[in-house]
């Protein structure tokens, strides 16, 4: 297999993936780090607070002392908000936060609707757009991330370990497989490489999705209106209708 693609494979990613040998090796890491504009906004807020404090106290020296504190606080906030990742393994995904004290969710590909992969902008409108088609929608994102890759996965029971898979968090396993959970992962970058990594992993498992990237990309700008779902996100709608 080719070397891992995407973003850096951290020690936490290796550790968690190592505890899930049934999902195979790491193929791709898609992180959601702060965008350049997020850093500029954080810097602007720090400067603004520094100016306000200096005007209120009448002294610049005291205000400047607070700059390191603003820097540390901003680093912590941006770090936690930017800790969302999708890790594509041979036979499944880790999706969610890799921040300290938090853990990602596990989505095996055997509960994955391979043909449902969709790239949209903005991702946060999916919940409203799919209202009435599914009760289960969850997004992994940050305020700077408008582009999104979405997919549908069947709920499962809570895993017998420290992790839980998709819908073990929300409800008991559906024995008839009728429920579907819509996931979306937000990023400020283009979603091309994540879509390609998902396609590659699914094709290697024998799913007939070769050429999926050409059908999914470029991403679709969605309205968020339920009446537009069938035309703007048809792969998600089809996967949900198969479960009904």
N, C-alpha and C positions, 0 to 999 in steps of 0.2 A: 504494500500500500504506500502511496505517496506520503511525504512528510506533512505534518499538521500545517494548515493554512490559517490565515486570519490574524487575530491579535495574539498577544503573548499568553502562553500557557502558564498560569501561575501555580504556585505550590498547592493552593487550595483546590484548584481544578484537578490537578493530578491526584490529590488525595481522595477526593470524592469519586472521581472516575475509577480509581483503583478499588474502591469499595463496591463497585457495581460491575464486576467482571462479565456478567451476562450481557452487558451492553457493548462490550468490545472496546476497541481503542479510540483515542481522540483523533478526530479528523479535521475539525475546524472550530475556531473560537471567534465568536462575534461579540465584541464588547460594545458598551454604550457610554463611552467616556464623555466628559463635558465638551461641548463644542467651543471653538474659539470665542464666539459671542458670549457664551456663559462665563468664561473667564473675564472678559471685558466688563460684563455687567457686575460680577462680583468685585472687581477692582473699583468700579465706579461707586458701588455702595460703600466700600471701605473708605474711599476718599471723602464721600459725602458725610459719613458719620464723623470722620476726623475733623472736617471743616466745622460741622455743627458743634462738636464738643469744644473746639478751640474758640469759637465765637461765644459760646456759653460761659466758658471759664475765663476767657480773656487771655489765655496763654496757649501758645502753639506747642511748647515743649511737652506739656502734659498730654496733649492730644496725640502727638507723634509717638509717645510711649505705647499707645494703644494699638499702633499699626501691626506689631507682631501678633497681638491677640486677635485682631481682625483676620490676619493671614491664616492663623491656625484654625480659627472657626470656619472660615471659608473653605479651607482644605478639607476639613471634616465633613462639612455639608455637601460639597461637590463630590467628595469621594464616595459617600453613602449613596447619593442620588445617581452617580455614574457607575455603580457596581453591578448593574443589571447585565447579564450575559446570556447568550445561547451557546451551548457547547454541543456540537454535532458529533455523536459517537457512531460506531459502526451500526448499532441496532437501536438507537434511541437518542433522546436529547436530555440535557440538563438545561433548564430555563428558569431564570429568576435572579435573585440577588446573591452575590458572592461576598458581600460585605461582612466584616467581623460580626459574629454571633447570629448571622442569618444563613439560610441554606436554600439552594435552588430546588425546584420541583423536578421530578423524573417523569418523562413521557416516552415510554417504549414505542418503537415503530410498529409493533403489532397492534397498537391501539390508535394508529395514526391514519387519517384519511389522506393518502398520498396525493390524490388529485386535487386537494383543497387549497394548496399553497397559493397565496395571493399577496401581491405587493400593492399597498395603497398609501395615500396621503390625504388627510391626516389620519393616523391610526385611531386616535381617541374617539372618532365619530362612529366606529364600528358598533359599539354597544347600542347606540340609538338606532343605527341602521338595521340591525338584526333583531330589534325588539319584536317579540311575538314569534320568532323562529327558534330561539333558544333562550333558556333562562340562565345559562352559564357562559359568561364572557369575562375574560381576565386579560389585562394588559400589563406588560412589563416595559416600563418606559421612564422618561424624565421630561421635565418641562421643555428642554431644548430639542426633543426628538419628535418630529412630525412624520417622518417616513416610517413605514411599518411593514413587516412581513407577518401575515396571519395564516393560521391553519386550524383544522378541526381535528380533535382527538377524542376518542371514546373515554368516558369516565371509568375509573377503576377503584377498587377498594384501597384503603390505606395500606401502604407497604409495611412489612414487618421489620422495619429498621428505623433509623432516625429520620428518614426522608419519607415523603408521601408523594404519590403520583397525582396526576392531574386533578381528578375530582374527588379523591379520597378526603380532600379538605372540606368539600361542600356537602356531600351526601353519600349514602351507602351505594355499593355497586349496583348497577342496573342489570339484572340477569338477562334481559331481553335485548340489551345493547341499543336501546332506542335513544338514549340521551347522548348529546355531543357537546363538548366544551370547545368554545372558540378562543384560541390564544392569539395574542398579537404582541410582537416585540418591536419597540420603537427605537429608531436610530436617526441621527441627523445626517448620517452618511447615506450614500446610495445603497439599496438593498441587494445589488447584483451578486456580490460574492456569497452572501448567506443563502440566497435562492439557489445558486449554483452548487453550494456544498450540500444542501438538502437533496437536490436532484441527484447528485453523484452518489450519495449514501443510499438513497432509495433504489436507484438503478442497480447498484451492486447487490442489493437484496432481492432483485428480481422483479421489482415493481415496474409496470409498463409506463414510465413517465419520462422516457428519453425525449429531449427537446422541450421539457417543461419551461426552462428559462425563457425560451423564445415566446412562449404563450403568456407567461406571467409578466415579463418585462417589455417595455418600461412600465413602471407602476402607474396605477390609476388614481386620479384625483376624485375622491368620493364626496358626495353631498351630505351624507349622514341621514338622508330621508329614507324611511323604510320602503317607500314605493320604488326607489331606484335600485334596491338591492339586487334584484334579478338581473339587471343589465350591467351594473357596475362591479359587483362581486359575485358573478355567477358560480364560481367554483365553491365558494363557501356555502351559498344557497343550496347547490346541488347536494353537497355532503350532508347538510342538515335535513334536507328533504328525504334522503335515503334512509335516515334514521326515524322518520315519522311513520 
